[in-house]
Amino acid sequence: MERAVGMLSTWITAALRNRQFFTLWELNEAMRHKLTDFNRKPFQKKPGSRESAFCEERPFLIPLPCKPFELSTWKIATVQLNYHIAVDKMNYSVPYEYIKHKVDVRLTQNMVEVFLKGKRIASHKRLYGFSGQYSTNVEHMPEKHRQSTQWNAERFIRWASDIGPHTEQAVKAIITSRKVEEQSYKTCMALLKLADAYSTQRLEAACEKALCYHSCPGFRSIKTILKTGSDKQIKPAANVSLEKDTQYAFTRGKTYYGGKNDGE
């Protein structure tokens, strides 16, 4: 192509450099004639010309694509345990059979395509906006997971209430702390899964302790309480009131504190 550009520059531009044109139409017409002469010029080392070679190949040409070519970017990603890949801070589902596989990802302006060994295994409409969004195809999910696709705030709160009131309060605080409700689902899931690792009783105690420090505790603070065992510490006993048994109270009087008698 670079050689052809150089030849055209010499054949057409240089040939017309001394001519004067007063309209763009005149210039284009002169260039068109020179281009026709260039294509009909015989080859030096083989029979025919550029025009005859094109006429021979014309029957084998195929139509151009209906859609214009899109620039694409290729990346490599690993299918996570939740059968999603993370690309540009967005998550796209892949058939669960490919968990832990490395895949090639083709990104265009509108599409995300996932390939494994040259075979396309998934495609999604590209997500834009706030990070952490999910594009999930139900067919990519295991059979057991398809029954639990309708996650929402009510479901997380109901799950937390089964553990205890303080866990429920912590989950509500996490949900309300996000501008977009869906952004809190991952944190709520991770928090409630702590009950499997430590027990529901300890999670409830940890949430209670975390709520004493902050009205909206974070996942990390609750997990730190569980890891350090702070939730197992015995709470200080409440102060015993002596109002009912005032006859047994110890009263030192004002002389003990350096006071003087009224008569002095």
C-alpha positions as CSV (number, residue, x, y, z in Angstrom):
1,M,0.0,0.0,0.0
2,E,2.8,2.4,0.9
3,R,4.5,1.7,-2.5
4,A,1.1,2.3,-4.3
5,V,0.7,5.6,-2.6
6,G,4.1,6.7,-3.7
7,M,3.5,5.6,-7.3
8,L,0.1,7.5,-7.4
9,S,1.8,10.6,-5.9
10,T,4.3,10.5,-8.7
11,W,1.9,9.6,-11.5
12,I,-1.0,12.0,-10.6
13,T,0.1,14.7,-8.2
14,A,3.4,15.4,-9.9
15,A,1.8,15.2,-13.4
16,L,-0.7,17.9,-12.4
17,R,1.5,20.2,-10.4
18,N,1.9,22.8,-13.1
19,R,-1.8,22.9,-14.1
20,Q,-4.1,25.5,-12.6
21,F,-7.7,24.6,-11.5
22,F,-10.4,27.0,-10.6
23,T,-13.0,24.5,-9.2
24,L,-12.7,21.3,-7.2
25,W,-14.8,19.6,-9.9
26,E,-12.1,20.3,-12.5
27,L,-9.4,19.0,-10.2
28,N,-11.3,15.8,-9.5
29,E,-12.0,15.2,-13.2
30,A,-8.3,15.6,-14.1
31,M,-7.3,13.2,-11.3
32,R,-9.9,10.7,-12.5
33,H,-8.5,10.6,-16.0
34,K,-4.9,10.2,-14.7
35,L,-6.1,7.4,-12.3
36,T,-7.7,5.5,-15.3
37,D,-4.5,5.8,-17.3
38,F,-2.6,4.5,-14.3
39,N,-4.8,1.4,-13.8
40,R,-4.6,0.6,-17.6
41,K,-0.8,1.0,-17.7
42,P,0.7,-2.5,-18.6
43,F,2.7,-4.3,-15.9
44,Q,6.4,-4.4,-16.6
45,K,7.2,-8.0,-15.6
46,K,3.9,-9.8,-16.3
47,P,1.0,-9.6,-18.7
48,G,-2.0,-7.5,-18.1
49,S,-2.7,-4.3,-16.0
50,R,-4.2,-3.4,-12.7
51,E,-7.6,-2.9,-14.4
52,S,-7.5,-6.4,-16.0
53,A,-6.4,-8.0,-12.7
54,F,-9.3,-6.4,-10.9
55,C,-11.8,-7.6,-13.6
56,E,-10.5,-11.2,-13.2
57,E,-10.9,-11.1,-9.4
58,R,-14.2,-9.2,-9.3
59,P,-16.5,-12.4,-9.5
60,F,-14.8,-13.8,-6.3
61,L,-15.3,-10.6,-4.2
62,I,-17.8,-10.8,-1.4
63,P,-20.0,-7.9,-0.1
64,L,-18.6,-5.7,2.7
65,P,-20.0,-6.3,6.2
66,C,-23.4,-4.7,6.9
67,K,-22.0,-3.2,10.1
68,P,-18.9,-1.0,10.2
69,F,-15.8,-2.4,11.7
70,E,-15.4,-1.8,15.5
71,L,-12.1,-1.3,17.3
72,S,-11.6,-3.9,20.0
73,T,-9.4,-4.5,23.0
74,W,-8.3,-7.9,24.1
75,K,-7.7,-8.9,27.7
76,I,-7.1,-12.1,29.7
77,A,-9.3,-12.9,32.7
78,T,-9.9,-15.8,35.1
79,V,-13.4,-17.2,35.7
80,Q,-14.1,-16.7,39.4
81,L,-15.8,-19.2,41.7
82,N,-19.1,-17.2,41.2
83,Y,-18.7,-18.1,37.4
84,H,-18.1,-14.4,36.6
85,I,-15.1,-12.6,35.1
86,A,-14.1,-9.1,36.2
87,V,-13.2,-6.7,33.4
88,D,-12.9,-3.0,33.8
89,K,-14.5,-3.2,37.2
90,M,-17.6,-4.9,35.8
91,N,-18.7,-8.5,36.2
92,Y,-19.9,-10.8,33.3
93,S,-21.1,-14.4,33.7
94,V,-19.5,-17.4,32.0
95,P,-20.9,-21.0,32.0
96,Y,-20.0,-22.5,35.4
97,E,-18.1,-25.4,33.8
98,Y,-15.3,-23.0,33.1
99,I,-14.6,-21.9,36.7
100,K,-10.8,-21.2,37.3
101,H,-10.1,-21.3,33.5
102,K,-8.2,-18.4,31.9
103,V,-10.2,-16.9,29.0
104,D,-9.7,-14.3,26.4
105,V,-12.0,-11.3,26.5
106,R,-12.8,-9.1,23.5
107,L,-14.1,-5.6,24.4
108,T,-15.8,-3.4,21.9
109,Q,-17.8,-0.2,22.5
110,N,-21.1,-2.2,22.9
111,M,-20.2,-5.8,23.4
112,V,-18.1,-8.1,25.6
113,E,-17.2,-11.5,24.2
114,V,-15.5,-14.3,26.1
115,F,-13.4,-16.9,24.2
116,L,-11.7,-20.2,25.4
117,K,-9.2,-21.7,22.9
118,G,-10.7,-19.6,20.1
119,K,-14.3,-20.7,20.8
120,R,-16.8,-18.1,22.0
121,I,-18.4,-19.3,25.2
122,A,-20.3,-16.1,26.3
123,S,-21.3,-12.7,25.1
124,H,-22.8,-9.7,27.0
125,K,-23.8,-6.2,26.3
126,R,-21.1,-4.0,27.7
127,L,-21.9,-2.3,31.1
128,Y,-21.2,1.4,31.8
129,G,-21.8,3.6,34.8
130,F,-20.9,2.8,38.4
131,S,-18.4,0.0,39.1
132,G,-19.3,-3.4,40.4
133,Q,-22.3,-4.1,38.2
134,Y,-23.2,-7.6,37.2
135,S,-24.4,-9.0,33.8
136,T,-25.6,-12.6,34.5
137,N,-27.1,-15.1,32.1
138,V,-29.3,-17.6,34.0
139,E,-28.2,-20.4,31.7
140,H,-24.6,-20.0,32.9
141,M,-25.6,-20.8,36.5
142,P,-25.7,-24.2,38.2
143,E,-29.1,-25.7,38.7
144,K,-29.1,-25.0,42.4
145,H,-28.2,-21.4,41.9
146,R,-30.9,-20.7,39.4
147,Q,-33.5,-21.1,42.2
148,S,-31.9,-18.2,44.1
149,T,-31.5,-15.5,41.4
150,Q,-34.0,-13.0,42.9
151,W,-31.7,-11.5,45.6
152,N,-32.9,-8.2,47.1
153,A,-32.7,-6.2,50.3
154,E,-35.8,-7.9,51.9
155,R,-34.2,-11.3,51.4
156,F,-31.0,-10.3,53.1
157,I,-32.8,-8.6,56.0
158,R,-35.0,-11.7,56.5
159,W,-31.9,-13.9,56.5
160,A,-30.2,-11.6,59.0
161,S,-33.3,-11.6,61.3
162,D,-33.0,-15.4,61.6
163,I,-29.6,-14.9,63.1
164,G,-30.5,-12.1,65.5
165,P,-31.7,-8.5,65.9
166,H,-28.2,-7.0,66.0
167,T,-27.2,-8.8,62.8
168,E,-30.4,-7.6,61.2
169,Q,-29.6,-4.0,62.3
170,A,-26.1,-4.3,60.9
171,V,-27.4,-5.5,57.5
172,K,-29.9,-2.7,57.3
173,A,-27.2,-0.2,58.0
174,I,-25.0,-1.6,55.3
175,I,-27.8,-1.5,52.8
176,T,-28.8,2.1,53.6
177,S,-25.2,3.3,53.5
178,R,-24.9,2.7,49.7
179,K,-26.3,5.1,47.1
180,V,-27.3,2.1,45.0
181,E,-28.9,-0.8,46.8
182,E,-27.4,-3.4,44.6
183,Q,-23.9,-2.3,45.6
184,S,-24.5,-3.6,49.1
185,Y,-25.5,-7.2,48.1
186,K,-21.9,-8.5,47.9
187,T,-21.1,-7.1,51.4
188,C,-24.3,-8.4,52.9
189,M,-23.6,-11.9,51.5
190,A,-20.0,-11.9,52.8
191,L,-21.2,-10.8,56.3
192,L,-23.9,-13.4,56.6
193,K,-21.5,-16.1,55.3
194,L,-19.4,-15.4,58.5
195,A,-22.0,-17.4,60.4
196,D,-20.8,-20.5,58.5
197,A,-17.3,-20.0,59.6
198,Y,-17.8,-18.8,63.2
199,S,-21.5,-19.7,64.1
200,T,-24.6,-17.6,64.3
201,Q,-24.2,-16.9,68.0
202,R,-20.7,-15.4,67.5
203,L,-21.8,-13.4,64.5
204,E,-24.7,-11.9,66.5
205,A,-22.4,-11.0,69.4
206,A,-19.9,-9.4,67.0
207,C,-22.6,-7.3,65.4
208,E,-23.8,-6.2,68.8
209,K,-20.3,-5.1,69.8
210,A,-19.6,-3.4,66.5
211,L,-22.9,-1.4,66.8
212,C,-21.7,-0.1,70.2
213,Y,-18.8,1.6,68.3
214,H,-20.6,2.8,65.2
215,S,-24.1,3.0,64.0
216,C,-23.1,1.6,60.6
217,P,-20.4,-1.0,61.2
218,G,-18.4,-2.3,58.2
219,F,-17.8,-5.8,57.2
220,R,-14.1,-5.6,58.0
221,S,-14.7,-4.4,61.6
222,I,-17.1,-7.2,62.3
223,K,-14.8,-9.8,60.8
224,T,-11.9,-8.4,62.9
225,I,-13.9,-8.8,66.1
226,L,-14.6,-12.4,65.2
227,K,-10.9,-13.1,64.2
228,T,-9.6,-11.6,67.4
229,G,-12.2,-13.2,69.6
230,S,-13.4,-9.9,71.0
231,D,-17.0,-11.1,70.8
232,K,-16.2,-13.7,73.5
233,Q,-15.2,-11.2,76.2
234,I,-17.5,-11.1,79.2
235,K,-19.6,-8.0,79.4
236,P,-19.1,-5.9,82.6
237,A,-21.9,-6.5,85.1
238,A,-24.3,-3.7,85.7
239,N,-23.9,-1.5,88.8
240,V,-25.8,-2.8,91.7
241,S,-28.2,-0.3,93.1
242,L,-28.2,0.2,96.8
243,E,-31.3,2.3,97.0
244,K,-33.4,-0.5,98.5
245,D,-30.8,-1.5,101.1
246,T,-29.6,1.9,102.2
247,Q,-29.1,0.6,105.8
248,Y,-26.0,-1.4,104.6
249,A,-24.4,1.4,102.7
250,F,-21.1,2.8,103.8
251,T,-21.2,6.5,104.5
252,R,-18.0,8.2,105.5
253,G,-19.4,11.6,106.3
254,K,-18.0,15.1,105.8
255,T,-15.2,14.7,108.4
256,Y,-13.5,12.0,106.3
257,Y,-13.2,14.5,103.4
258,G,-11.8,17.3,105.6
259,G,-15.1,19.0,106.4
260,K,-15.8,20.9,109.7
261,N,-18.5,20.6,112.2
262,D,-21.4,23.0,112.0
263,G,-20.6,24.5,115.4
264,E,-17.0,25.3,114.6
